[in-house]
Amino acid sequence: MKELHAIVAGRVQGIAYRNFVRSIAGELGLLGFVANLPDGSVEVLAQGEYGVLKVFMNHLRTGPTHAQVVSIYDEWREPTKEFMSFDIVERTVPQHDA
């Protein structure tokens, strides 16, 4: 089990990017969350098998139809917290140690 923490920048708010991420995470059996951040980026924390997370990362780069992903800051680590589902949450600042 691995954990991916990512901050996705670009045109990723107001276009159903969070719903897209939650849907893909559900299809892939991942746990964690996705959240809009005040600076217009999106934070993603996902847990699962490394190979599945790599596939997920490709989806983050593409996004839904109207998304324009400019960059992704990604950090790979051992899980630090246990999640029971993959949810859309509200954040005010990025959680670098989520």
N, C-alpha and C positions, 0 to 999 in steps of 0.2 A: 504494500500500500504506500502510495506517494501522495504528496500534496503540491498543487500548483497554485501559486498566488500571482495574479496578473492585474495590471492596470492597463486598460485599453483606451487609447487616445484617438481622436478623430471625430467624425460625425457619427456618434454612437448613442446619443440621447434623443428622445422624441421620435424614434423610428422603430420601436418595439425590439430594440437590441436585447434588453433584459429578458423579455419573453422568449426570444429566439434562443438565448443562452440556456435558460431554464429548460426549454423543450429538448435541446440537444443533450444536455446533461442527463435528463430523464431517460432519453433513448439509450444513452451509453451506460446508465446505471451509476452515475457519479453522485457524490454527496457534497454539500457546501452551500454557497450563496453567490448571488450577483447583486450589485448595488450601483446606482448612479452616485457620482461624486460632484460636489459643488463646482469644480473646475471644468465640468463637461465630459470628463472621462468616466469610465465604468470599471469598477473593481470586481474581480472574480476570484473566488477561492474554491477549488475543486479537489476532491479526494477520490482516488481510485487506483487502478493498476497503471503503471507507467505508460505502457503502449496505448492504452485507451485515452489517457490524458494527452498524449501526443496527437492523436486523432482529434480530440476536443480542441486543442490549441489551433489546429488548422481551421476548424470552424470559427473560432474566435477571430482569426485573421480575415475571414471572408464576411461573416455577419449576414444579416438579412439583406434583402434586395436594395434598400436605400442607404445602407451603411457605407461609410468610407473610413476604414481603419488606417490610421497614419502610422501608429507605432504601438507596440506592446512591450511593456516592462514585465518580465516574467522571472519568478523565483521558484525554484524547485527545492523541496525539503521533505523531511519526515513529518507526518501529521502531528499537530500539537493539540488538537481538540477533536472530539468525536461529533460528527453530524449525523442526524437521522434522516435527512431529506436534502433536497436542493431547492432553495427558496430565493425569492426576491426580497431583499431587505432594504431598509432606509439607513443611509450613512451620512455623516457630515464631514468626516475626514477619513483618509485611507487608513486601514488597519494593517500595518506592515508586519505585525506579529499575530494576526488573526488566528 
